[in-house]
């Protein structure tokens, strides 16, 4: 039976009015951009979030703790990916029977917001340093609050359900209090210390940066090969020779205090035998070089001839001290430069010797500190100089270069390199120079290169064993916690394990104004950090009432220290905390604070040994960011990770796999997709993609998902239309159902297990694939197609028709609930069409239990064979229709030859004409004629198309010789005649 009745032959009676055709208010055209906001408003009116919470009480808990986005601009497509994926997982865990909660949050402190306020000042000709700090902080707070509200509305428009009326933010007073309290725990345990180490420093932003705040971009550096004369300890063979180093940062040479070598590298003594007159490397010069690198060094130095004149044993290197290459330029460099063995030295590039400036590099610092005792015993000054200031200018501790800039205020290259290279030339220490294009650290905010400089900073020690951790170190504790955590995908474990294993101490101080301050006092004489629980309690109490601004008020020192301590004896620290410490502490007030979030409080305590779970879900870059800062903060204060499961997703690229940028014009804004297509299309794209890898999106990709969505929607719509004729309670006992209905119930039971497993393992891509295959393949293209005739034309009493409606009802309920986490709006719209209720929602449902009797593997195996034969029949009839030899498949009565006994046996007892939607069909055992239609992938089946004989039924359009057999209804089949009798009787009774 066709859906289109306008082509029916004329008849005395309009039989179309007697058919059970689909009827529904659920529109074919979704109109999502207009429809979705109405559903959002309904969810708000009925209090959907609160209803979900109430319905889930007592169930095992699943909390997806939100990694706070930064409140400083409109959301982008990466935000959409992140928030939609979170929502899909939270909704699906709820459907699985968990108390699945989501509290959204925001990161509100830090440099980007400060930078925006400073830009406003500069535009008005104001100087930030002249503005009272409390006024400045208030403007930062207002800026963040505005953007928090903008982003909240944009996230809600994606269909994300959560506690939007009570989100968390790191700038809320209670949050600032808890962040400070967490920091004070590190101080109390002895893990927090003030030290002097080289840190990454942004000259533009004038603050230290953490590794997570740095990205590597292409940069062009000046390179120099520099000769260090041997000062003491030379054997006769080495007399007059010089050790050559290579560096990409000439400006760090004033800070040089040592040269490192490696016991694993073979070194030789080399003499220049031929060189141009104007060459820096002169004939007769002798250099110490790694054998593997000597040729490359001489090539860079434009040396025309050289010879190796001897070995240089490692023992000989250990006894050398060198002169600084700038000593002849300025006597301020007249100190001895020791040689020291370093594990970081290789012969893969450079010279095999490494210029060591302990104030300008982590490895330089570590090798210098490791040799500190030996150096002190040798009478060598071990103090690390401060050769570069906060503005990137060389200080008086870089004699001859004071005021020269490494980078200027805009982040552009300054004049320091040029000055140092000129001085090296003047001192006769330059061997060669060049440029190198390479990856260099840049601030991810200003996009400008950073420098490494030695500054006093506050650190959290990674390798200091403390009593609070059972005499273990923070690194040991964190590595153990990584082992106890589930990582999705599994490779995330290796990534963060490697990062934590090799990371330096955590630099937690920033020289800025907008943030939670480092709330410690330092004794002016001893340098000891004050540890006093009463002081800490006063600080936390003040912050909870007034916010962190309390620290910056004039009376803060006396307010917090008196009466137990003399305020004059202590220095109040004015640095603020790294924002990664802020966000890393959020678990302390979101998951553990009974006053702020009573529904979540204690989740960590309940997790240990219980069924509850806490998930963190962010992009893969957060292994070095939020995942790691949260891990370290929680391990340092509690001894365990704040999470049980960590899921990571990739980044969003354009269709060519390129990074999106406004300059390329390849940015896809979520706001645009929603306005044109609807949020459910974005949700479908997210769920259907392999989020473990980078995702791609563009206009054509959006169109593809819109088409997939259209097919899914049409399946829902057809079911709704058909179910308009279902009589509640008019069920057919399972054992009385036709095989085809029992087959679909088997598929529902099969899918139930597969979908539960996929949702439980966060495999959203598989969910979409399973449902798309089932709805468009099993249902629309097969079951619905086959059953349309029975549904539209069978008598009211027909067991087949009633059973089919019953099965469609079961299918609709399940697929709608299964789809709801993905197509949150569309599933709700369909659900309310089927189950109109003032306060109802599909999102209050859990996955329906499936009767075990539905499973029937032998039946499914039989129908796989039937459908294989059907494919050949439908293929043959499609050719007939294309050739216009028939108009519709009901005009056919094909002859089917089956030589495969297994396939032939499967057809026994099946109304194969009904399955193939033909008016008749004949099945014979045999190969069939040579010109019969065949499919290569279905062996043993051949089809000879034939037209059906008889008359066309005026109601169902079947072509059969039985039309007219019922004298009362001479233009229809007996089946249709019975349907008309029941129809007329029912309508007469109703009248």
C-alpha positions in Angstrom: 0.0 0.0 0.0 1.4 3.4 -0.9 1.3 6.5 1.2 0.1 8.5 -1.8 -3.6 8.2 -2.4 -4.0 10.9 -5.0 -3.0 8.4 -7.7 -5.8 5.9 -6.8 -8.3 5.0 -9.5 -11.6 6.8 -9.3 -14.3 4.8 -7.5 -17.8 5.4 -6.4 -16.7 5.5 -2.8 -13.6 7.4 -1.5 -11.8 4.5 0.1 -8.9 6.8 1.2 -11.2 7.9 4.1 -11.4 4.2 5.3 -7.6 3.8 5.6 -5.7 4.1 8.8 -3.2 6.5 7.3 -0.7 8.2 9.6 -1.8 11.4 11.2 0.2 13.6 13.6 0.8 17.2 14.6 4.6 16.4 14.7 5.8 18.4 11.7 7.9 17.0 8.9 10.0 20.2 8.8 11.6 20.5 12.2 12.0 24.2 12.4 14.5 23.7 15.1 15.8 27.3 15.3 12.3 28.4 16.3 11.1 25.3 18.1 14.1 24.7 20.4 13.8 28.0 22.4 10.1 27.1 23.2 11.3 23.8 24.6 14.0 25.6 26.6 11.3 27.9 28.1 9.1 24.9 28.9 12.0 23.1 30.7 12.5 26.3 32.7 8.9 26.6 33.6 8.5 23.0 34.7 11.8 23.1 36.6 13.2 20.2 34.6 16.6 20.2 36.4 14.9 20.0 39.8 12.5 17.3 38.6 15.5 15.2 37.4 17.2 15.7 40.8 14.0 14.6 42.6 13.4 11.6 40.4 17.0 10.4 40.8 17.2 10.5 44.6 18.7 7.4 46.1 20.3 6.2 43.0 24.1 5.7 42.6 25.6 9.1 41.9 27.5 10.2 38.8 28.9 13.8 38.9 30.5 15.4 35.9 32.5 18.2 37.5 32.6 21.0 35.0 36.0 22.3 34.0 35.5 26.1 34.2 35.6 27.9 30.9 37.1 31.4 31.0 34.6 34.2 31.3 35.9 36.6 28.7 34.1 36.3 25.4 31.4 34.5 23.3 31.6 30.7 23.1 33.3 29.1 20.1 32.8 25.8 18.4 35.2 24.1 20.8 33.1 25.2 23.7 30.0 23.8 22.0 31.8 20.4 21.5 32.8 20.3 25.1 29.5 21.3 26.7 27.4 19.1 24.3 29.5 16.1 25.0 29.2 16.7 28.7 25.4 17.0 28.4 25.1 13.8 26.3 27.1 11.9 28.9 25.2 13.3 31.9 21.8 12.6 30.3 22.8 9.1 29.3 24.1 8.3 32.8 20.7 9.5 34.1 18.9 7.2 31.6 21.1 4.3 32.9 19.6 4.8 36.3 22.2 7.1 37.9 21.7 10.3 39.9 23.6 12.2 37.3 24.3 15.8 38.2 26.0 18.7 36.4 26.9 22.0 38.1 28.3 24.5 35.5 31.2 26.7 36.5 33.4 29.6 35.4 37.1 30.6 35.8 36.9 34.3 36.5 40.4 35.4 37.6 43.6 36.0 35.8 45.6 37.8 33.2 43.2 37.8 30.2 40.6 39.7 32.1 43.2 42.1 33.6 44.5 42.6 30.1 41.0 43.6 28.8 40.7 46.2 31.6 44.2 47.5 30.9 43.3 47.9 27.2 40.3 50.0 28.3 42.6 52.1 30.4 45.1 52.6 27.6 42.3 53.6 25.3 41.4 56.4 27.8 45.0 57.4 28.4 44.9 56.0 32.0 47.8 54.2 33.8 46.7 51.0 35.5 49.4 51.5 38.2 47.8 54.7 39.2 44.4 53.1 39.8 43.7 51.8 43.4 44.0 48.0 43.4 40.5 47.5 44.9 38.9 49.7 42.1 40.8 47.8 39.5 39.7 44.4 40.9 36.1 45.6 41.0 36.2 46.4 37.3 37.7 43.0 36.6 34.9 41.4 38.6 32.2 43.3 36.7 33.8 42.3 33.3 33.9 38.6 34.2 30.3 38.7 35.5 29.0 40.2 32.3 30.6 37.5 30.2 29.6 34.8 32.6 26.0 35.7 31.9 26.5 35.8 28.1 28.1 32.4 28.1 25.5 30.9 30.4 22.8 31.9 27.9 24.8 30.5 25.0 25.5 27.2 26.8 21.8 26.8 27.7 20.9 27.3 24.0 22.9 24.2 23.2 20.3 22.2 25.2 22.6 21.7 28.2 20.7 20.9 31.4 22.4 21.7 34.7 22.1 23.9 37.8 22.2 27.1 35.8 20.5 29.1 38.5 23.3 28.2 40.9 26.6 27.7 39.0 30.0 28.1 40.6 32.5 30.7 39.8 36.0 31.1 41.1 35.4 34.8 42.0 32.4 34.1 44.2 33.3 35.0 47.8 32.9 31.5 49.2 35.0 30.1 46.4 37.8 32.7 47.0 37.7 31.7 50.6 38.1 28.0 49.8 40.8 28.6 47.3 42.8 30.5 49.9 42.1 27.8 52.4 43.5 25.2 50.1 46.6 27.2 49.5 47.1 27.6 53.3 46.9 23.8 53.6 50.0 23.6 51.4 51.7 26.2 53.6 50.8 24.3 56.7 52.2 21.0 55.4 55.4 22.6 54.3 54.9 22.0 50.6 54.7 25.7 49.8 58.0 27.6 49.7 59.5 30.7 48.2 62.4 30.1 46.1 64.5 31.6 43.2 64.3 29.6 40.0 64.1 30.3 36.3 60.5 30.5 35.2 58.8 31.3 32.0 58.1 35.0 32.0 55.9 37.1 29.7 57.6 40.5 29.1 54.3 41.7 27.6 52.1 40.6 30.5 54.9 41.1 33.2 54.2 37.8 35.0 55.4 34.3 35.4 53.7 31.7 33.4 53.0 28.0 33.9 53.7 25.4 31.3 49.9 25.1 30.7 49.9 28.8 29.8 52.5 28.4 27.0 52.2 27.2 23.5 54.9 26.6 21.0 55.0 28.7 17.8 57.5 29.2 15.0 60.1 31.8 15.9 63.4 33.0 14.3 66.3 33.1 16.8 69.8 34.5 16.5 72.3 31.7 17.0 76.0 31.9 17.9 78.9 29.6 18.4 81.0 31.0 21.2 84.5 30.0 22.4 85.4 29.8 26.1 89.1 30.0 26.8 90.5 27.3 29.2 91.5 29.0 32.4 92.8 26.3 34.7 93.4 22.6 34.7 94.5 22.2 31.1 96.9 19.4 30.2 99.8 20.4 27.9 97.8 19.2 24.9 94.9 21.5 25.7 97.0 24.6 26.4 95.6 27.5 24.4 92.5 25.6 23.3 88.9 26.8 23.7 85.6 25.0 24.4 82.9 25.9 21.9 79.2 26.2 22.8 76.2 26.9 20.6 73.1 28.9 21.8 69.9 30.3 20.3 69.7 32.9 23.1 72.8 35.1 22.9 71.2 37.5 25.5 71.6 34.8 28.2 75.4 34.8 27.9 75.9 37.5 30.5 74.2 35.0 32.9 76.5 32.2 32.0 78.2 30.5 34.9 79.2 27.1 33.7 79.6 24.8 30.6 78.1 21.3 30.7 79.4 18.2 28.9 78.4 14.6 28.9 80.3 11.4 29.9 78.4 9.7 27.1 79.8 11.9 24.3 83.2 11.4 22.6 85.2 14.7 22.3 88.2 15.7 20.3 90.7 18.6 19.9 90.4 20.2 16.5 92.7 22.8 14.8 91.8 25.1 12.0 94.1 24.7 9.1 92.5 26.9 6.4 90.1 29.9 6.7 89.5 33.2 5.1 91.4 36.2 6.5 88.2 37.9 7.7 87.0 34.8 9.4 86.2 34.7 13.1 87.7 31.3 13.3 91.4 31.8 12.5 94.1 29.4 11.2 95.7 27.8 14.2 92.7 28.2 16.5 92.1 25.0 18.5 88.7 24.0 19.7 87.2 21.3 21.9 84.2 19.8 20.1 82.1 16.6 20.1 83.4 14.4 17.4 79.9 13.8 15.9 79.4 17.6 15.5 82.8 19.0 14.6 82.2 19.0 10.8 78.9 20.9 11.2 80.5 23.5 13.5 83.3 24.2 11.0 80.9 24.4 8.2 78.9 27.0 10.1 82.1 28.9 10.8 83.1 28.8 7.1 86.3 27.0 8.0 87.9 25.6 4.8 90.2 23.1 6.5 90.6 21.5 9.9 92.3 18.5 11.5 91.7 16.4 14.6 94.8 16.6 16.7 93.9 14.5 19.8 91.4 12.9 22.1 89.8 14.8 25.0 89.0 12.3 27.8 86.1 13.0 30.1 88.4 13.0 33.0 90.3 15.9 31.5 87.1 17.9 31.0 86.1 17.4 34.6 89.2 19.1 35.8 88.8 22.2 33.7 87.6 25.7 34.5 87.1 28.2 31.8 87.1 32.0 31.4 84.0 33.8 30.5 83.9 34.7 26.8 83.0 38.3 27.7 85.8 38.9 30.1 87.8 40.8 27.6 84.8 43.0 26.9 84.1 43.8 30.6 86.1 42.9 33.7 82.8 42.2 35.4 83.0 38.8 33.8 86.4 37.9 35.3 85.1 34.9 37.3 85.9 31.2 36.7 83.5 29.2 34.7 83.4 25.5 35.8 82.8 22.4 33.7 80.2 20.0 34.9 78.6 16.7 33.7 75.0 17.0 32.6 72.5 14.3 31.7 70.8 16.7 29.3 73.9 17.1 27.1 73.9 15.1 23.8 75.8 15.2 20.5 72.6 15.5 18.3 73.0 19.2 17.7 75.2 22.1 18.6 78.8 21.4 19.7 78.4 18.8 22.4 79.0 21.4 25.1 76.1 23.4 26.6 76.2 27.0 27.7 74.8 27.0 31.3 73.0 30.0 32.6 71.2 28.8 35.8 69.0 31.9 35.8 67.6 31.2 32.3 66.7 27.5 32.0 65.4 24.6 34.0 68.1 22.1 33.1 70.8 24.8 33.6 69.4 25.5 37.0 69.2 21.8 38.0 72.8 21.0 36.9 74.0 24.1 38.7 72.2 23.2 41.9 73.3 19.6 41.7 77.0 20.8 41.7 76.4 23.5 44.3 78.4 21.9 47.1 81.3 21.1 44.9 81.4 24.6 43.5 81.2 26.1 47.0 84.1 24.0 48.2 86.1 25.1 45.1 85.5 28.7 46.1 83.1 29.5 43.2 80.2 31.9 43.8 77.0 29.8 43.7 74.6 32.7 43.8 72.4 32.9 40.7 72.4 36.4 39.2 69.3 38.4 38.3 70.4 39.5 34.8 67.0 40.3 33.3 64.2 42.3 34.9 60.4 42.1 34.6 60.5 44.3 31.5 62.9 42.0 29.7 65.8 44.5 30.2 69.2 43.4 31.2 70.2 44.5 34.7 73.4 45.8 36.3 74.2 42.2 36.9 74.9 42.0 33.2 77.8 44.4 33.0 78.0 46.4 29.8 74.5 45.6 28.8 72.3 47.3 31.4 69.0 48.4 29.8 69.3 46.4 26.6 65.9 44.6 25.9 65.4 41.0 25.1 61.9 41.8 24.0 60.1 45.1 24.1 56.7 45.8 25.7 54.9 44.6 22.5 56.8 41.3 22.5 59.0 42.2 19.5 62.8 41.4 19.5 64.8 44.0 21.3 68.5 45.0 21.1 70.0 42.6 23.6 71.1 40.0 21.1 72.7 42.5 18.8 74.6 44.1 21.7 75.9 40.7 23.1 77.0 39.5 19.6 78.9 42.7 19.0 80.6 42.3 22.4 81.5 38.7 21.6 83.0 39.9 18.3 85.0 42.6 20.1 86.2 40.1 22.7 87.3 37.6 19.9 85.0 35.0 21.3 82.7 34.6 18.3 83.2 31.5 16.2 80.1 31.7 14.0 76.6 33.1 13.9 73.4 32.5 12.1 69.6 32.3 12.5 67.3 29.4 13.3 63.6 29.0 12.6 62.2 26.7 15.3 59.4 26.2 17.7 59.7 28.5 20.7 57.5 29.1 23.7 54.9 31.8 23.5 52.2 33.0 25.9 49.0 31.5 24.8 47.2 34.8 25.7 49.4 37.5 24.2 50.8 35.2 21.5 54.2 36.7 22.1 57.5 34.9 22.9 58.5 34.4 26.5 61.8 34.3 28.3 63.3 32.3 31.1 64.4 34.4 33.9 65.4 33.9 37.5 62.9 35.5 39.9 61.7 35.0 43.4 58.5 33.0 43.2 56.2 30.8 45.3 56.4 27.0 44.5 54.7 23.9 45.6 57.3 21.2 46.0 56.9 18.0 43.9 59.6 16.0 45.7 59.4 17.0 49.3 58.2 14.2 51.5 55.7 15.5 54.1 53.8 14.0 57.0 50.4 14.9 55.7 51.0 12.6 52.7 52.3 9.7 54.8 55.9 10.8 54.3 55.4 10.6 50.6 56.1 13.3 48.0 53.4 15.1 45.9 54.9 13.5 42.8 54.6 10.0 44.3 51.1 10.6 45.5 50.0 12.0 42.1 51.5 9.1 40.1 49.8 6.6 42.4 46.4 8.5 41.9 46.9 8.3 38.1 47.0 4.5 38.4 43.8 4.5 40.3 41.9 6.6 37.7 40.0 5.4 34.6 41.3 7.3 31.5 39.1 7.6 28.4 40.7 7.0 25.9 43.3 4.9 27.7 46.3 6.7 26.2 45.5 9.7 28.3 47.0 7.9 31.2 50.4 7.7 29.6 50.3 11.3 28.6 49.6 12.7 32.1 51.9 10.2 33.7 54.8 11.4 31.6 54.0 15.0 32.4 53.7 14.5 36.1 56.9 12.3 36.2 59.0 15.0 34.6 57.4 18.3 35.7 59.3 20.8 37.9 58.0 22.2 41.1 54.7 24.0 40.6 55.1 27.8 40.2 51.9 29.1 41.8 52.7 32.9 42.1 51.7 35.6 39.6 52.7 39.2 39.8 49.3 40.5 39.0 46.3 42.0 40.7 43.1 40.1 39.7 43.1 36.8 41.5 43.1 35.1 44.9 46.2 36.3 46.7 48.8 34.0 48.2 47.6 34.4 51.7 50.7 33.9 53.7 52.9 36.1 55.9 56.7 35.8 55.9 58.8 36.8 58.9 61.0 39.7 57.9 64.1 38.4 59.7 63.9 34.6 59.4 62.1 34.3 56.1 59.8 31.7 57.7 56.2 31.3 56.6 53.8 31.9 59.4 51.8 28.8 60.3 48.9 29.7 62.5 45.5 28.1 62.3 43.8 31.0 64.0 45.2 33.5 61.4 44.2 31.2 58.6 40.7 30.9 60.0 40.4 34.7 60.1 41.5 35.0 56.5 39.1 32.4 55.3 36.2 34.0 57.3 37.0 37.4 55.9 37.2 36.2 52.3 33.8 34.3 52.7 32.2 37.6 53.7 34.1 40.2 51.6 35.9 38.2 49.0 39.6 38.2 48.4 39.5 42.1 48.3 40.0 41.8 52.1 43.6 41.0 51.6 44.3 44.2 49.6 42.8 46.6 52.2 45.1 48.8 54.1 44.4 47.2 57.5 44.8 43.6 56.3 48.1 42.8 58.0 47.1 44.0 61.4 43.6 42.6 61.0 44.7 39.1 60.4 47.9 38.9 62.6 46.9 40.8 65.7 46.8 40.2 68.6 48.9 37.0 68.5 51.6 38.4 66.2 53.4 41.7 65.6 52.3 43.0 62.2 55.5 45.0 61.8 57.5 41.7 62.0 55.9 40.2 59.0 55.7 40.8 55.2 52.3 40.3 53.6 52.7 38.5 50.2 51.1 40.5 47.4 51.4 38.0 44.6 48.2 36.3 43.4 47.7 32.6 42.7 48.2 31.0 39.3 44.6 30.6 37.9 45.3 26.9 37.4 45.5 26.7 41.2 42.1 28.4 41.3 40.5 25.9 38.9 42.4 23.0 40.4 40.8 23.8 43.7 37.2 23.8 42.4 36.5 20.3 43.7 37.0 21.7 47.2 33.9 23.8 47.0 31.8 22.1 44.4 32.2 18.5 45.5 33.0 18.9 49.2 31.1 22.1 50.4 27.8 21.1 51.9 26.7 24.7 52.3 27.3 25.7 48.7 26.3 22.5 46.9 24.5 20.2 49.3 23.5 17.8 46.6 27.1 17.0 45.7 28.9 17.4 49.1 30.8 14.4 50.2 30.8 12.7 46.8 34.5 12.0 47.1 34.0 10.3 50.4 31.2 8.2 49.1 33.2 7.2 46.0 35.8 5.3 47.9 34.7 1.7 47.6 31.2 2.7 46.5 29.3 2.9 43.2 29.4 6.7 42.9 31.7 8.3 40.2 33.2 11.7 39.5 34.1 12.5 35.9 36.3 15.3 34.6 35.8 15.9 30.8 37.9 18.4 28.8 40.0 18.7 25.7 43.3 16.8 25.5 45.3 19.9 26.2 44.1 19.7 29.8 46.5 16.9 30.7 48.9 19.7 31.2 46.2 22.1 32.5 43.1 21.5 34.5 43.4 17.7 34.8 46.9 18.1 36.2 46.4 21.1 38.4 43.3 19.4 39.9 45.2 16.2 40.5 48.1 18.0 42.2 45.9 20.2 44.3 43.8 17.3 45.5 46.7 14.9 46.0 48.6 17.6 48.0 45.7 18.3 50.3 43.8 15.0 50.4 46.2 12.3 49.2 44.0 11.2 46.2 42.7 12.4 42.9 39.5 14.5 42.8 38.1 12.3 40.0 37.5 8.6 39.2 37.1 9.0 35.4 38.9 11.4 33.1 37.6 11.7 29.5 39.3 13.8 26.9 38.3 15.0 23.5 40.2 16.4 20.5 40.0 19.9 18.9 37.7 21.2 16.2 39.3 21.7 12.8 37.9 22.9 9.5 36.9 20.3 6.8 40.6 20.2 5.5 41.9 19.4 8.9 43.3 22.9 9.4 43.1 25.0 12.6 40.3 27.6 12.5 41.2 31.3 12.4 39.4 34.5 11.4 42.2 35.3 9.0 41.6 32.1 7.0 37.8 32.7 7.1 37.2 29.1 8.1 35.7 29.7 11.5 32.4 27.9 12.2 30.5 29.7 14.9 28.0 27.6 17.0 25.7 30.6 17.1 25.5 30.5 13.3 24.8 26.8 13.1 22.1 27.1 15.7 20.5 30.0 13.9 20.4 28.3 10.6 20.0 24.6 11.5 19.3 24.2 15.2 21.3 23.0 18.2 20.2 19.3 17.7 22.2 19.3 14.5 25.3 20.4 16.4 24.5 17.8 19.1 24.2 15.1 16.5 27.6 16.1 15.0 29.2 15.9 18.4 27.8 12.6 19.4 28.4 10.9 16.0 32.0 12.0 15.8 35.0 10.2 17.2 35.7 12.7 19.9 38.9 10.9 21.0 40.5 12.5 17.9 40.3 15.9 16.3 36.8 16.7 14.8 36.1 18.5 11.6 33.2 20.8 10.8 32.1 23.0 7.9 29.0 23.9 6.0 28.9 20.6 4.0 29.5 18.5 7.1 26.6 20.3 8.8 24.4 19.6 5.7 25.3 15.9 6.0 24.3 15.7 9.6 21.1 17.7 8.8 20.2 15.0 6.3 20.9 12.2 8.8 18.7 14.1 11.3 15.9 14.4 8.7 15.8 10.6 8.3 15.7 10.0 12.0 13.0 12.6 12.4 10.9 11.1 9.6 11.1 7.7 11.4 9.8 9.3 14.6 7.1 11.1 12.7 5.9 8.0 10.9 5.7 6.1 14.2 3.7 8.9 15.8 1.4 9.1 12.8 0.7 5.4 12.9 0.3 5.3 16.7 -2.6 7.8 16.4 -4.7 4.6 15.6 -3.4 2.5 18.5 -6.1 1.7 21.0 -4.6 1.6 24.6 -4.6 -1.9 26.0 -5.4 -3.5 22.7 -2.4 -5.8 22.9 -1.7 -9.1 21.3 -0.1 -11.7 23.5 3.6 -12.2 22.6 3.1 -15.8 21.6 0.3 -14.8 19.1 2.4 -12.2 17.4 3.5 -12.7 13.8 7.1 -13.6 13.3 8.0 -10.2 11.8 6.8 -8.4 15.0 8.7 -10.8 17.2 11.8 -10.1 15.0 11.6 -6.4 15.7 11.1 -7.1 19.4 14.3 -9.2 19.3 16.1 -6.3 17.6 14.9 -4.0 20.3 16.2 -6.4 23.0 19.5 -6.8 21.2 19.8 -3.0 20.9 19.0 -2.5 24.5 22.1 -4.4 25.6 24.3 -2.7 23.0 23.1 0.8 23.8 23.4 0.3 27.5 27.0 -0.8 27.0 27.8 2.0 24.7 26.4 4.7 27.0 28.1 3.0 30.0 31.5 3.3 28.2 30.8 6.8 26.9 30.8 5.6 23.3 28.4 8.1 21.8 29.6 7.5 18.2 28.4 3.9 18.5 25.0 5.0 19.9 24.4 7.2 16.9 25.5 4.4 14.5 23.3 1.8 16.2 20.2 4.0 16.2 20.7 5.4 12.7 21.2 1.9 11.4 18.1 0.6 13.2 15.8 3.4 12.5 16.7 4.0 8.8 17.6 0.4 8.0 15.6 -2.1 10.1 12.5 0.2 10.6 12.0 2.6 7.8 13.5 0.7 4.9 12.2 -2.7 6.0 9.7 -3.1 8.7 7.6 0.0 8.1 7.7 -0.6 4.4 6.5 -4.2 4.8 3.8 -3.3 7.3 2.3 -0.3 5.7 -0.2 -2.4 3.9 -1.4 -4.1 7.0 -1.4 -1.0 9.1 -3.3 1.1 6.5 -5.6 -1.5 5.1 -6.2 -4.4 7.5 -9.4 -4.7 9.4 -9.6 -3.2 12.8 -9.6 -6.6 14.4 -6.5 -7.8 12.4 -3.9 -9.4 14.7 -1.2 -8.3 12.4 -2.3 -4.7 12.4 -2.7 -4.7 16.2 0.6 -6.4 16.9 2.4 -4.1 14.5 1.0 -1.0 16.4 2.0 -2.6 19.6 5.5 -3.2 18.4 5.8 0.3 17.0 4.7 1.6 20.4 7.5 -0.3 22.0 10.0 0.8 19.4 8.9 4.5 19.7 9.3 4.5 23.4 12.7 3.0 23.4 14.3 4.8 20.5 13.0 8.1 21.8 14.6 7.5 25.2 17.7 6.2 23.6 17.9 9.2 21.4 17.1 11.8 24.1 20.7 12.3 25.4 21.8 13.2 21.8 18.7 14.9 20.2 17.6 16.5 23.4 15.1 18.8 21.8 13.7 16.5 19.1 13.2 13.6 21.5 11.4 15.8 23.9 9.1 17.2 21.1 8.3 13.6 19.9 7.8 12.4 23.5 5.3 15.2 24.3 3.4 14.5 21.1 3.0 10.9 22.1 2.6 11.4 25.9 1.3 14.9 26.4 1.7 15.9 30.1 1.9 19.2 31.9 5.1 18.3 33.7 6.3 15.3 31.7 9.6 15.0 29.9 11.5 12.2 28.1 14.5 13.4 30.2 12.8 12.0 33.3 12.8 8.5 31.8 15.3 5.7 32.4 16.0 3.1 29.8 13.1 0.6 29.8 13.7 -2.9 30.9 13.4 -5.5 28.1 11.6 -8.8 28.6 13.9 -11.7 28.2 11.4 -13.5 26.0 11.9 -11.0 23.3 15.3 -12.4 22.5 15.2 -15.0 19.8 18.5 -15.6 18.0 17.3 -18.4 15.8 14.4 -16.3 14.6 16.8 -13.4 13.8 19.1 -15.8 12.0 16.2 -17.0 9.9 15.1 -13.5 9.0 18.6 -12.5 8.0 18.3 -15.2 5.3 14.8 -14.0 4.3 16.0 -10.5 4.0 18.9 -11.6 1.8 16.5 -13.2 -0.6 14.3 -10.1 -0.4 17.2 -7.9 -1.5 17.4 -9.8 -4.8 13.7 -9.5 -5.4 13.6 -5.7 -4.6 16.6 -5.2 -6.8 14.9 -6.9 -9.7 11.7 -4.9 -9.2 13.6 -1.7 -9.0 14.9 -2.3 -12.5 11.4 -3.0 -13.7 10.2 0.3 -12.3 13.1 2.2 -13.7 12.2 0.8 -17.1 8.6 1.7 -16.5 7.5 -1.9 -17.1 5.7 -1.6 -13.8 4.6 1.4 -11.8 4.7 0.0 -8.3 5.9 -3.2 -6.8 2.3 -4.2 -6.2 1.9 -4.6 -9.9 4.4 -7.4 -9.8 4.2 -11.1 -9.1 7.9 -12.3 -9.5 9.1 -15.8 -9.9 11.9 -16.5 -7.5 14.4 -19.4 -7.9 16.4 -20.5 -4.9 19.0 -23.1 -5.3 20.5 -22.6 -1.8 18.7 -25.1 0.4 19.4 -23.0 3.5 17.8 -19.9 2.1 15.0 -21.9 0.6 14.2 -23.5 3.9 14.1 -20.0 5.6 11.2 -19.0 3.3 9.0 -21.9 4.4 5.8 -20.6 5.9 6.5 -16.9 5.2 4.2 -14.7 3.2 7.0 -13.7 1.0 4.8 -11.6 -1.3 4.0 -9.5 1.8 7.7 -9.2 2.7 8.6 -8.1 -0.8 5.5 -5.8 -1.1 4.3 -7.5 -4.3 0.8 -8.7 -5.1 1.9 -12.3 -5.5 5.2 -14.3 -5.6 6.2 -17.8 -6.6 9.2 -19.5 -5.0 10.8 -22.4 -6.8 13.7 -24.7 -6.0 16.4 -24.3 -8.7 19.0 -22.2 -10.4 16.6 -20.3 -12.7 17.1 -19.2 -16.3 20.3 -17.6 -17.4 18.8 -14.2 -18.0 17.2 -14.0 -14.5 18.2 -11.1 -12.2 20.9 -12.0 -9.7 23.1 -10.2 -7.1 26.7 -11.2 -6.8 26.6 -10.9 -3.0 23.6 -13.2 -2.7 24.5 -16.5 -4.2 21.8 -19.1 -5.1 18.9 -16.7 -5.8 17.5 -15.7 -9.2 14.5 -13.6 -10.0 12.3 -13.4 -13.1 10.1 -10.4 -12.9 6.4 -10.9 -13.9 3.3 -8.7 -13.8 0.6 -9.7 -11.4 -2.6 -11.1 -12.9 -6.0 -10.0 -12.0 -7.7 -6.7 -11.1 -6.4 -3.8 -9.0 -8.0 -3.4 -5.7 -9.6 0.1 -5.5 -8.7 0.4 -1.8 -5.3 -1.3 -1.3 -4.1 -1.4 -4.9 -3.2 -5.0 -4.8 -3.5 -6.7 -8.2 -5.2 -10.1 -7.7 -7.8 -12.3 -9.2 -9.7 -12.3 -5.9 -10.9 -8.7 -6.4 -14.7 -8.8 -6.6 -15.0 -12.1 -4.8 -17.1 -10.3 -2.2 -20.3 -9.3 -3.9 -21.0 -6.5 -1.4 -17.7 -4.9 -2.3 -17.1 -5.8 -5.9 -14.0 -3.6 -6.5 -11.8 -4.7 -3.5 -10.2 -7.8 -2.2 -11.9 -10.0 0.4 -9.4 -8.7 3.0 -10.4 -5.1 2.2 -14.1 -6.0 2.1 -13.8 -7.3 5.7 -11.9 -4.1 6.7 -14.7 -2.0 5.2 -17.4 -4.0 7.1 -15.6 -3.4 10.4 -15.0 0.2 9.5 -18.6 0.8 8.6 -19.8 -1.0 11.8 -17.5 1.0 14.0 -18.6 4.3 12.5 -22.2 3.4 12.7 -21.8 2.5 16.3 -20.0 5.8 16.9 -22.8 7.7 15.2 
